[in-house]
Amino acid sequence: MNTSETHADHGREWFPLVEPLASETRMDDGQEAVLAMYSRECSAELLGRLVGSNCFVERPLAPEVIEAAERESELLYITAPELPDIEIVVDYYVRLTAKSEDAIARIKKNIVVLALDNSEPLWLSQKLVGEAAKQERLFIAEWVSERHKSGKKVVLHTFEPSEMTEQIAHELRLQPDQASSRTIEIGSKYSAKRIFRACGIRTPTSTKECHSLQDLASEIATLLGQEADSWKVLLKLSSTLYGAGQGNALVDMRALIDKYCGELDGARVLGYLNEGNVDVVDKKLGWKGFVQEMSRAGVIAERYVEAKHKSSPSAQGRVTKDGSVVLTSIHEQRFAANEQTYIGSFYPVRQDYRKRIEHLFERIAHKAFDEGHVGPISVDFLCVRAASTAEWEVLPIEINNRLTGTAHSFRIVTSLLTQDGRTGFCVSGEPRVYLASDAIYKPEYVGLRPAEVIGAIAASEIHYNDDNKKGVILYMLSGLAFGKCGAVAIGSSERDCTIMQEGIYKILDDLAAAKAKGMGRKGLR
């Protein structure tokens, strides 16, 4: 649970200037202002190890600005540290749809990006309540109070359930749009398995939650004894503090199984679990660090499912206060070569298993509601089959009771296109699909500026065109400091989108080459 690291100080007030709303104050539901504070509250140690972890808080900037531009509403977006070329970035998003220069100027006056001068590997909420952010807190308090006094409803957009976020929201007299922090445990790996079993839904076989290497080894021996055709197990740190596969490790047990002819016990497995035999996704954590994390986070071992055809769709939706389940979207997730690290998504999901995912998602979300969850929820699935003519087996594997990596790209597209039910997008009778990537990356891109990348994409044929609703939209541009950015490519087919994504690389390659050439000439003088 991430509550263990919030360090919320319930006896302290950080926003004392925000007065309670007077009983006679009438809020105009038609006039909403958005305060966006996307604090990704994963393990503090993980934030320290992940290169560019500060970019987490920037991911939803693009959809927030685009949505504010379309509604012509007010937006205060909090981030840290300062985003490079931010005025050009905001201008880029505002201009994605056709608007007059007067409208653009008016819209940009309503959008404020407030950057905290803090690049430490801390949660955004922790940075916001720090002593150095006193003036920024004062600005936020005054911004919220002014809109309340004018009768505008202020909506707080956050990333995940958090005690710290709830305390900040309480002092600002706002309601966070995420689930209560009391339900954080629902998002743990072990609780997800428990919920699947309670729903009577088949899921890859797994162990109980363990907090020591000895218990884990014993549980793995039992698991492999029950699964005669399995020799790989996936270890997952159970806590919600580890996202995007960073808390996973893969173990190939075949050598041990062959050595003892399948006769395994805890002692034999314990001796096999070492640095050389366990492939930890987070290389900076390593096996030694992974073992140390077990006592705090807990760990489960799950049978690794092998199949000739395999995909990893994810369903996103929301549970309302009355228990209704709203399914928003289903994506095909894309992973790095290790099959664990999320790097992007394709929309929409395959039609041959979409209906089954919808049905399973609704059952799981209803069960989560029974356990107290209200708010955003997503379920990750594994779909496997032995041959292209075989039936797909659909297995739920994890629950996220927060926003996921697919959320920001989906919001970008839905702010520009009209969704065609649950099946995709359509423009003048022609389908639209999209391919999103959080990992447009090469080492050569380190040091490229957002402004020059925006300029090069905007001048190209792949730039988003609002007339035919096709093209590329960039996001997470501050990641260029580490050689990485994100992009969503909207097209009429997956091939269309793939070609556009290849075009992004070509443009960035050319920019990087030109920069390197210029630096080379500079060095010769």
C-alpha positions as CSV (number, residue, x, y, z in Angstrom):
1,M,0.0,0.0,0.0
2,N,1.3,3.5,-0.8
3,T,-0.1,4.9,2.5
4,S,3.0,3.6,4.2
5,E,5.1,6.3,2.5
6,T,2.7,9.3,2.5
7,H,4.0,10.8,5.8
8,A,0.8,12.9,5.9
9,D,0.8,15.4,8.8
10,H,-2.8,15.7,9.7
11,G,-2.0,18.3,12.4
12,R,-0.6,20.8,9.9
13,E,-2.4,23.1,7.5
14,W,-0.6,23.9,4.3
15,F,-3.4,26.0,2.7
16,P,-4.9,28.0,5.6
17,L,-6.0,30.9,3.4
18,V,-8.7,28.9,1.7
19,E,-12.0,29.8,3.5
20,P,-14.9,27.3,3.6
21,L,-17.6,28.0,1.1
22,A,-20.4,30.1,2.4
23,S,-23.7,28.3,2.5
24,E,-25.3,30.8,0.2
25,T,-22.5,30.5,-2.5
26,R,-24.0,29.1,-5.7
27,M,-21.7,27.1,-8.0
28,D,-22.3,27.4,-11.7
29,D,-22.0,23.8,-13.0
30,G,-21.5,25.1,-16.5
31,Q,-18.3,27.0,-15.5
32,E,-15.6,24.6,-14.3
33,A,-12.0,25.4,-13.5
34,V,-9.5,22.6,-13.3
35,L,-6.7,22.3,-10.8
36,A,-4.5,19.4,-12.1
37,M,-2.0,17.8,-9.6
38,Y,-0.9,14.4,-11.0
39,S,1.2,13.0,-8.3
40,R,2.5,9.5,-9.1
41,E,3.1,8.1,-5.7
42,C,5.2,5.0,-6.4
43,S,8.2,3.9,-4.3
44,A,10.5,6.8,-3.5
45,E,13.4,4.5,-4.1
46,L,12.0,3.6,-7.5
47,L,11.6,7.3,-8.4
48,G,15.3,7.8,-7.6
49,R,16.4,4.9,-9.8
50,L,14.2,5.7,-12.8
51,V,15.8,8.1,-15.3
52,G,13.4,10.9,-16.1
53,S,10.9,9.9,-13.4
54,N,10.0,13.6,-13.0
55,C,8.2,13.3,-16.4
56,F,5.4,11.3,-14.8
57,V,3.7,14.5,-13.7
58,E,3.8,15.9,-17.3
59,R,2.1,13.0,-19.0
60,P,-1.5,14.5,-18.7
61,L,-0.4,18.0,-19.6
62,A,-1.3,17.6,-23.3
63,P,-4.9,16.4,-22.7
64,E,-5.5,18.9,-20.0
65,V,-4.4,21.8,-22.2
66,I,-6.3,20.5,-25.2
67,E,-9.5,20.0,-23.2
68,A,-9.2,23.4,-21.6
69,A,-8.8,24.9,-25.1
70,E,-11.8,23.1,-26.4
71,R,-14.0,24.2,-23.5
72,E,-12.3,27.6,-23.2
73,S,-12.1,26.9,-19.4
74,E,-9.5,27.7,-16.8
75,L,-6.7,25.4,-16.0
76,L,-4.0,25.5,-13.3
77,Y,-1.5,22.7,-13.9
78,I,1.1,21.9,-11.2
79,T,4.4,20.3,-12.2
80,A,7.9,20.0,-11.0
81,P,10.6,20.8,-12.0
82,E,10.1,23.6,-14.6
83,L,9.2,22.3,-18.0
84,P,11.5,23.6,-20.9
85,D,9.9,25.8,-23.6
86,I,6.6,25.6,-21.7
87,E,5.0,28.6,-23.5
88,I,5.7,27.0,-26.9
89,V,4.4,23.6,-25.7
90,V,1.1,25.1,-24.5
91,D,0.8,27.1,-27.7
92,Y,1.4,23.9,-29.7
93,Y,-1.5,22.1,-27.9
94,V,-3.9,25.0,-28.1
95,R,-3.3,25.3,-31.9
96,L,-4.1,21.6,-32.6
97,T,-7.6,22.6,-33.7
98,A,-8.5,25.5,-35.9
99,K,-9.0,28.7,-34.0
100,S,-8.6,32.4,-34.6
101,E,-5.6,34.3,-33.2
102,D,-8.0,36.2,-30.9
103,A,-9.4,32.9,-29.6
104,I,-5.9,31.5,-29.1
105,A,-4.8,34.5,-27.1
106,R,-7.9,34.4,-25.0
107,I,-7.5,30.7,-24.3
108,K,-3.8,30.9,-23.3
109,K,-4.6,33.6,-20.7
110,N,-6.8,31.0,-18.9
111,I,-4.0,28.3,-18.8
112,V,-1.4,28.5,-16.0
113,V,1.4,26.0,-15.6
114,L,2.9,26.4,-12.1
115,A,6.3,24.7,-11.8
116,L,7.9,24.0,-8.5
117,D,11.7,24.4,-8.4
118,N,12.3,20.9,-7.2
119,S,13.9,18.1,-9.2
120,E,14.3,15.6,-6.3
121,P,12.9,12.1,-6.7
122,L,9.8,12.8,-4.6
123,W,6.1,12.7,-5.2
124,L,4.6,15.9,-6.5
125,S,2.4,16.1,-3.4
126,Q,5.5,15.9,-1.2
127,K,7.2,18.7,-3.2
128,L,4.1,20.8,-2.9
129,V,3.9,20.7,0.9
130,G,7.7,21.3,1.3
131,E,9.0,24.5,2.9
132,A,10.4,25.7,-0.4
133,A,7.0,25.7,-2.1
134,K,5.3,28.1,0.3
135,Q,4.8,30.8,-2.3
136,E,3.4,28.3,-4.8
137,R,0.9,27.1,-2.2
138,L,-0.2,30.7,-1.6
139,F,-0.7,31.1,-5.3
140,I,-2.8,27.9,-5.5
141,A,-4.9,28.9,-2.5
142,E,-5.6,32.3,-3.9
143,W,-6.4,30.9,-7.4
144,V,-8.9,28.4,-5.9
145,S,-10.5,31.0,-3.6
146,E,-11.0,33.6,-6.4
147,R,-12.8,31.0,-8.5
148,H,-15.0,29.9,-5.6
149,K,-15.9,33.5,-4.9
150,S,-16.9,34.0,-8.6
151,G,-19.2,31.0,-8.4
152,K,-17.0,28.7,-10.5
153,K,-16.8,25.0,-9.6
154,V,-13.1,24.0,-9.2
155,V,-12.4,20.3,-10.1
156,L,-9.3,18.6,-8.8
157,H,-7.7,16.1,-11.2
158,T,-5.3,13.7,-9.6
159,F,-3.5,10.4,-10.6
160,E,-4.2,7.9,-7.8
161,P,-5.6,7.3,-4.3
162,S,-3.4,9.0,-1.7
163,E,-3.7,10.2,1.9
164,M,-1.4,13.2,1.0
165,T,-3.5,14.2,-1.9
166,E,-6.7,13.9,0.2
167,Q,-5.3,16.1,2.8
168,I,-4.3,18.8,0.3
169,A,-7.8,18.5,-1.3
170,H,-9.5,18.8,2.1
171,E,-7.6,22.1,2.8
172,L,-8.4,23.5,-0.6
173,R,-12.1,22.5,-0.1
174,L,-12.0,20.3,-3.2
175,Q,-12.9,16.7,-3.9
176,P,-10.2,14.5,-5.6
177,D,-11.4,12.6,-8.6
178,Q,-9.7,9.3,-7.5
179,A,-10.8,6.5,-5.2
180,S,-10.5,6.9,-1.4
181,S,-7.1,6.0,0.0
182,R,-8.8,3.4,2.1
183,T,-9.2,1.3,-1.0
184,I,-5.5,1.4,-2.1
185,E,-5.1,-2.2,-1.2
186,I,-7.5,-3.3,-3.9
187,G,-4.7,-2.4,-6.4
188,S,-2.1,-4.8,-4.9
189,K,-1.2,-7.8,-6.9
190,Y,-2.4,-10.3,-4.2
191,S,-5.8,-8.5,-3.7
192,A,-6.4,-8.6,-7.4
193,K,-6.0,-12.3,-7.5
194,R,-8.3,-12.6,-4.5
195,I,-11.0,-10.6,-6.3
196,F,-10.7,-12.6,-9.5
197,R,-11.2,-15.8,-7.5
198,A,-14.1,-14.3,-5.6
199,C,-15.7,-13.6,-9.0
200,G,-15.1,-17.2,-10.1
201,I,-12.8,-16.0,-13.0
202,R,-9.9,-18.0,-14.1
203,T,-6.5,-16.3,-13.8
204,P,-2.9,-17.6,-14.0
205,T,-2.2,-19.7,-10.9
206,S,-0.3,-17.8,-8.2
207,T,0.9,-18.1,-4.6
208,K,-0.2,-16.4,-1.5
209,E,1.5,-13.1,-0.6
210,C,5.0,-13.7,0.9
211,H,7.2,-11.5,2.9
212,S,10.4,-13.6,3.1
213,L,12.5,-15.4,0.6
214,Q,12.0,-18.7,2.5
215,D,8.2,-18.5,2.3
216,L,8.4,-17.6,-1.4
217,A,10.6,-20.5,-2.2
218,S,8.3,-22.9,-0.4
219,E,5.3,-21.5,-2.2
220,I,7.0,-21.7,-5.6
221,A,7.8,-25.4,-5.0
222,T,4.1,-26.0,-4.3
223,L,3.0,-24.0,-7.3
224,L,5.3,-25.9,-9.7
225,G,4.2,-29.2,-8.2
226,Q,0.6,-28.3,-9.2
227,E,1.5,-27.1,-12.7
228,A,3.3,-30.0,-14.3
229,D,3.8,-28.2,-17.6
230,S,5.2,-25.0,-16.2
231,W,8.8,-24.0,-15.6
232,K,8.8,-20.2,-15.6
233,V,7.4,-18.1,-12.7
234,L,6.8,-14.4,-12.6
235,L,7.6,-12.7,-9.3
236,K,5.6,-9.5,-8.6
237,L,6.1,-7.2,-5.7
238,S,2.5,-6.9,-4.5
239,S,2.4,-3.3,-3.3
240,T,0.9,-0.6,-5.5
241,L,4.2,1.3,-5.1
242,Y,5.6,-0.5,-8.2
243,G,4.0,0.2,-11.6
244,A,4.7,-0.4,-15.2
245,G,6.3,-3.8,-14.5
246,Q,9.1,-2.3,-12.4
247,G,8.3,-4.6,-9.5
248,N,8.5,-7.8,-11.5
249,A,11.1,-10.5,-12.0
250,L,11.2,-13.6,-14.2
251,V,12.6,-17.0,-13.1
252,D,13.2,-19.9,-15.5
253,M,13.1,-23.0,-13.3
254,R,13.7,-25.6,-16.1
255,A,17.3,-26.4,-15.1
256,L,16.2,-27.1,-11.5
257,I,13.2,-29.1,-12.5
258,D,15.3,-31.2,-14.9
259,K,18.0,-31.8,-12.2
260,Y,15.5,-33.1,-9.7
261,C,13.1,-34.7,-12.2
262,G,10.3,-32.4,-11.0
263,E,10.8,-33.3,-7.3
264,L,11.1,-29.8,-5.8
265,D,10.9,-28.6,-2.3
266,G,11.4,-25.2,-0.6
267,A,15.1,-25.8,0.1
268,R,16.0,-26.7,-3.5
269,V,14.1,-23.7,-4.8
270,L,15.7,-21.4,-2.2
271,G,19.1,-22.4,-3.3
272,Y,18.2,-21.7,-7.0
273,L,16.8,-18.2,-6.4
274,N,19.9,-16.1,-6.9
275,E,21.2,-13.2,-9.0
276,G,22.2,-15.5,-11.8
277,N,18.9,-17.2,-12.2
278,V,16.4,-14.3,-11.6
279,D,15.9,-11.6,-14.3
280,V,14.8,-8.5,-12.4
281,V,13.1,-5.9,-14.6
282,D,14.5,-3.0,-12.5
283,K,18.2,-3.6,-13.1
284,K,19.2,-0.9,-10.6
285,L,17.2,-2.7,-7.9
286,G,18.7,-6.1,-8.8
287,W,17.9,-9.3,-7.0
288,K,19.4,-8.3,-3.7
289,G,17.3,-5.2,-3.6
290,F,14.2,-7.1,-4.8
291,V,14.6,-9.5,-1.8
292,Q,14.9,-6.6,0.6
293,E,11.7,-5.1,-0.8
294,M,9.8,-8.3,-0.1
295,S,9.4,-7.6,3.6
296,R,7.7,-4.3,3.0
297,A,5.9,-4.8,-0.3
298,G,5.1,-8.5,-0.2
299,V,5.5,-10.6,-3.3
300,I,3.5,-13.2,-5.2
301,A,4.8,-15.8,-7.7
302,E,2.6,-16.3,-10.7
303,R,2.8,-19.0,-13.4
304,Y,4.2,-17.5,-16.5
305,V,1.9,-18.3,-19.4
306,E,3.6,-19.5,-22.6
307,A,1.7,-19.3,-25.8
308,K,2.4,-19.0,-29.6
309,H,-0.1,-16.1,-29.7
310,K,-0.2,-13.7,-26.8
311,S,-1.5,-10.2,-26.2
312,S,-2.0,-7.9,-23.2
313,P,-5.2,-5.8,-23.4
314,S,-6.2,-3.4,-20.7
315,A,-9.7,-2.2,-19.9
316,Q,-10.3,1.2,-18.3
317,G,-13.4,2.6,-16.7
318,R,-15.0,4.0,-13.6
319,V,-17.2,2.9,-10.7
320,T,-19.8,5.5,-9.8
321,K,-21.1,6.2,-6.3
322,D,-24.3,4.2,-7.0
323,G,-22.3,1.2,-8.0
324,S,-22.7,1.6,-11.7
325,V,-19.8,0.5,-13.9
326,V,-18.8,2.7,-16.9
327,L,-16.4,1.1,-19.3
328,T,-14.4,3.8,-21.1
329,S,-11.9,2.0,-23.3
330,I,-10.0,-1.2,-24.0
331,H,-6.4,-1.0,-25.4
332,E,-3.8,-3.4,-26.6
333,Q,-0.8,-2.7,-24.4
334,R,2.7,-2.6,-25.9
335,F,5.7,-3.7,-23.9
336,A,9.5,-3.6,-24.1
337,A,11.4,-6.8,-25.1
338,N,11.2,-8.1,-21.6
339,E,7.4,-8.3,-21.9
340,Q,7.0,-6.5,-18.6
341,T,7.8,-2.8,-19.1
342,Y,4.9,-0.8,-20.5
343,I,5.9,1.5,-23.3
344,G,2.6,2.3,-25.1
345,S,-0.7,1.2,-26.5
346,F,-2.8,0.6,-29.6
347,Y,-6.5,1.5,-29.8
348,P,-9.0,-0.2,-30.3
349,V,-8.6,-3.7,-29.0
350,R,-9.1,-6.8,-31.1
351,Q,-12.7,-7.5,-31.8
352,D,-12.5,-11.3,-31.4
353,Y,-12.1,-11.0,-27.6
354,R,-13.5,-7.5,-26.9
355,K,-16.9,-8.7,-25.7
356,R,-15.4,-11.1,-23.2
357,I,-13.1,-8.5,-21.8
358,E,-16.1,-6.1,-21.4
359,H,-18.0,-8.8,-19.5
360,L,-15.1,-9.7,-17.2
361,F,-14.3,-6.1,-16.5
362,E,-17.8,-5.3,-15.4
363,R,-17.9,-8.3,-13.0
364,I,-14.5,-7.4,-11.5
365,A,-15.4,-3.7,-11.1
366,H,-18.7,-4.6,-9.4
367,K,-16.8,-6.7,-6.9
368,A,-14.3,-3.9,-6.3
369,F,-17.3,-1.6,-5.5
370,D,-18.5,-4.2,-3.0
371,E,-15.2,-3.7,-1.3
372,G,-15.5,0.1,-1.2
373,H,-14.0,1.2,-4.5
374,V,-15.5,4.3,-6.2
375,G,-13.6,6.0,-9.0
376,P,-11.3,5.1,-11.9
377,I,-10.4,1.4,-12.3
378,S,-8.6,-0.6,-14.9
379,V,-8.0,-4.3,-15.4
380,D,-5.1,-5.8,-17.3
381,F,-5.7,-9.1,-19.1
382,L,-3.6,-11.7,-20.8
383,C,-5.1,-13.3,-24.0
384,V,-3.5,-16.5,-25.3
385,R,-4.0,-19.1,-27.9
386,A,-2.0,-22.0,-29.3
387,A,-2.8,-21.3,-33.0
388,S,-4.3,-18.6,-35.1
389,T,-7.4,-20.7,-35.6
390,A,-7.9,-21.5,-31.9
391,E,-10.2,-19.8,-29.4
392,W,-8.6,-17.1,-27.3
393,E,-8.3,-17.7,-23.5
394,V,-8.9,-14.4,-21.7
395,L,-7.2,-14.2,-18.2
396,P,-7.4,-11.1,-15.9
397,I,-4.0,-10.6,-14.2
398,E,-4.0,-7.2,-12.4
399,I,-6.2,-4.4,-11.1
400,N,-5.2,-0.7,-11.1
401,N,-7.5,1.5,-8.9
402,R,-6.0,4.6,-10.5
403,L,-5.2,6.2,-13.8
404,T,-3.0,4.0,-16.1
405,G,-0.4,4.6,-18.8
406,T,-3.2,4.5,-21.5
407,A,-5.2,7.4,-20.0
408,H,-3.3,10.4,-21.2
409,S,-3.1,9.3,-24.9
410,F,-6.8,8.3,-24.9
411,R,-7.8,11.7,-23.5
412,I,-5.7,13.4,-26.2
413,V,-7.6,11.5,-28.9
414,T,-11.1,11.9,-27.4
415,S,-10.6,15.6,-27.1
416,L,-10.0,15.8,-30.8
417,L,-12.2,13.0,-32.2
418,T,-15.7,11.7,-31.4
419,Q,-15.7,8.2,-30.0
420,D,-17.8,5.6,-31.9
421,G,-19.3,3.7,-28.9
422,R,-16.8,1.3,-27.4
423,T,-15.3,0.2,-30.7
424,G,-13.2,3.1,-31.8
425,F,-13.4,6.4,-33.6
426,C,-14.9,7.4,-36.9
427,V,-14.6,10.4,-39.1
428,S,-17.0,10.9,-42.0
429,G,-17.6,7.1,-42.1
430,E,-13.9,6.3,-42.1
431,P,-12.4,4.5,-39.1
432,R,-9.7,6.1,-36.9
433,V,-7.3,4.2,-34.8
434,Y,-4.2,5.3,-32.9
435,L,-0.8,4.1,-31.7
436,A,0.6,5.7,-28.6
437,S,4.2,5.4,-27.3
438,D,5.7,6.8,-24.1
439,A,9.2,5.7,-25.4
440,I,10.2,7.4,-28.6
441,Y,13.8,7.1,-27.6
442,K,17.4,7.1,-28.8
443,P,20.5,8.2,-26.9
444,E,21.2,10.6,-29.7
445,Y,18.1,12.6,-28.9
446,V,19.5,13.7,-25.5
447,G,19.5,17.5,-25.4
448,L,17.0,18.2,-28.2
449,R,14.7,21.1,-27.2
450,P,10.9,20.7,-27.2
451,A,10.6,23.9,-29.3
452,E,12.8,22.5,-32.1
453,V,11.0,19.1,-32.1
454,I,7.6,20.8,-32.2
455,G,8.7,23.0,-35.0
456,A,10.0,20.1,-37.1
457,I,6.9,17.9,-36.5
458,A,4.6,20.9,-37.2
459,A,6.4,21.5,-40.5
460,S,6.1,17.9,-41.6
461,E,3.4,15.9,-43.4
462,I,2.8,13.8,-40.3
463,H,1.7,16.7,-38.1
464,Y,-1.9,16.3,-36.8
465,N,-4.4,17.8,-39.3
466,D,-7.7,18.7,-37.8
467,D,-9.5,18.6,-41.2
468,N,-9.0,14.9,-41.7
469,K,-8.3,14.0,-38.1
470,K,-5.0,12.3,-38.8
471,G,-1.5,12.8,-37.7
472,V,1.0,13.0,-34.8
473,I,0.6,14.7,-31.4
474,L,3.7,14.9,-29.1
475,Y,3.7,14.7,-25.3
476,M,6.1,14.3,-22.4
477,L,8.5,16.6,-24.2
478,S,10.7,17.4,-21.1
479,G,11.9,13.8,-21.4
480,L,14.0,14.9,-24.3
481,A,16.6,15.9,-21.7
482,F,17.0,12.1,-21.4
483,G,16.6,11.3,-25.1
484,K,12.9,10.4,-24.9
485,C,9.5,11.8,-25.6
486,G,6.0,10.4,-26.2
487,A,3.7,10.6,-29.2
488,V,0.3,9.5,-30.4
489,A,-0.2,8.8,-34.1
490,I,-3.8,8.9,-35.3
491,G,-4.6,7.1,-38.6
492,S,-7.0,5.0,-40.5
493,S,-5.1,1.7,-39.9
494,E,-2.4,0.3,-37.6
495,R,0.0,0.4,-40.6
496,D,-0.9,4.0,-41.1
497,C,0.1,4.8,-37.5
498,T,3.2,2.7,-37.6
499,I,4.4,4.6,-40.7
500,M,3.8,7.9,-38.9
501,Q,5.7,6.6,-35.8
502,E,8.6,5.7,-38.1
503,G,8.4,9.3,-39.5
504,I,8.8,10.7,-36.0
505,Y,12.1,8.8,-35.6
506,K,13.3,10.0,-39.0
507,I,12.6,13.7,-38.0
508,L,14.3,13.3,-34.7
509,D,17.2,11.5,-36.3
510,D,17.7,14.4,-38.7
511,L,17.5,16.9,-35.8
512,A,20.0,15.0,-33.7
513,A,22.4,14.6,-36.7
514,A,22.2,18.3,-37.5
515,K,22.9,19.2,-33.9
516,A,25.8,16.8,-33.7
517,K,27.2,18.2,-36.9
518,G,26.9,21.8,-35.7
519,M,28.6,20.9,-32.4
520,G,31.4,19.2,-34.4
521,R,32.0,22.3,-36.4
522,K,31.9,24.4,-33.3
523,G,34.6,22.2,-31.8
524,L,36.9,22.7,-34.9
525,R,37.0,26.4,-34.5
